[in-house]
Structure formats: C-alpha cells, structure tokens
C-alpha cells in the first residue's frame, strides 16, 4: 500500500468519523430533549477543531487526539450500563475510529513531511 493511499484513506476516515460523531452527539442530545447549554458543553470541544479540519492542519489533528479521549471516556461510561442505547455504542465506536484515523493521518504526514 502506497503512502498516498494510506494518507487518503486515513484522511477520509478522519473527516467522515468527525462529521458522524458530531451528528451522533447532536441527535443523541436532541432525542433526550437536552437544554441548549448541554449542546454547547457537549459539542463545543469538537466544534473548535472545524477550522483546523478544513485547513488540514497537522497541529489540529494532534490536539484533537487529546479531546477525543474525553468522548471515548464518556462513551465507555455510557456503554457500561446494562442494555446501552445504540447511539452510545455508536459514539464510542466513532470516537475510537476518529482517534485512530487522525493519529495515523498525523503520523504519516509527519514522517513524510506532507
């Protein structure tokens, strides 16, 4: 597998899982009839990375890895109950995919200085 192919796959997975995680979190909060402040608290940490994601910033990818760990922790906590809702499972899976794909993309870009 070539480096360009690895980069394109990891970039696609990063962007797709980022958007899907934002949509999943929004849908989950909407189904729970959460107040607007909960939307802000839940979505703002991820939303801060939108400009960096659009500019394809390497620094953004690295810092996003730290923030994704918070969503991973929240997903683990929500899934640990008996019969967790499907959106909690989806949040956990998407946070793992986003973390792995973004770190892989950042590492490949660092090594190849692209």
N, C-alpha and C positions, 0 to 999 in steps of 0.2 A: 504494500500500500504506500503510495507516494505521500510526501509531506503536504502537498497541495490538497490532496483528497482528505487527509486527516484534518487539515485546517477547515475545509469547507464543511465536513460532517460535524465537527465539534462546534463550529460557529452556528450552524443551523440548529443543532440541538440546544445550544445555549439560548439563542433567541426564542426558539419555539417554547422551551420549557419556562423561560422567563415570562412570556406573554400568558401562557397557560396557567402558571402559578398565580399571576395577578388576577386573571379571570376566575380561577377557582376560589381564591380568597374572597373576591368580591361577591360571587354567587353564594358562598357559604354564609357570609355576613348578611346578605340580603334575605336569605331563607330564614335566618334567625331573627330578623327584624331588629338588627343592631342599630343603636343611635349613631349619628354621624361622627361623633368623636372616636368611636371604636373603629370606624372605617379609616380615619386619619391615623390612629395609632397602629393599625394593622398594615396599612398599605403605604404609608409614608416612607418607611425604611427602604422598601423595594423601589418605590417611585423616584427616590433620589438618584437612582442609577440610570434612569431613562436617557438623559443627555449623553452620558458616557457610553451607553449601549449603542446609541445612534451614531456616535463619533468613533466607535470601535476602539475605545481607549483601553489599553492594557492595564493601567492603574485601576480603572473601574472594575475590571474583572477580578483583580486580586482582592480589592476591598469588598466586593460583593460576596466573595467566599466566606468572609467573616460574618456578614449579615445573614447569609443563608443558613448558617449554623443555628441561629435563633429560630428560624422557621422549621428547621429539622427537629430541634428540641421540642417545639410546640406540637409538631406532628407526632412525635413519639409519645408525648404526654396524652394527646387526644386519642391515639390508637390503642393505648394501654387499657382502656375500659373494655368491658365485655360488649361485643357487637358494635364496633365503631361505625359511624356513618361513612358512606363511600367517599364523601368529599374530604374527610380527614385522611383517609388512606391515600387519596389522590394527591392531597397536599404533601404528604410525606414522600411519596414516590417522585413527585415533580421537584421537590427540594433536593432530593438525592441526585436526580438526573441533572439538575441545574448546577449543583456544586461540582459534580464530576466533569461535566462537559465544559464548564467555564474554567476550571483549573487545568484541564487538558489543553484547551484552546490557548490559555495564557502561557502555559509551559512550552508548547510547540512554537508559539510566536516569540517567546524569549530566546529559546535556543537558536531559532533560525533568523532572528532579528528582522521580522517582517512587520 
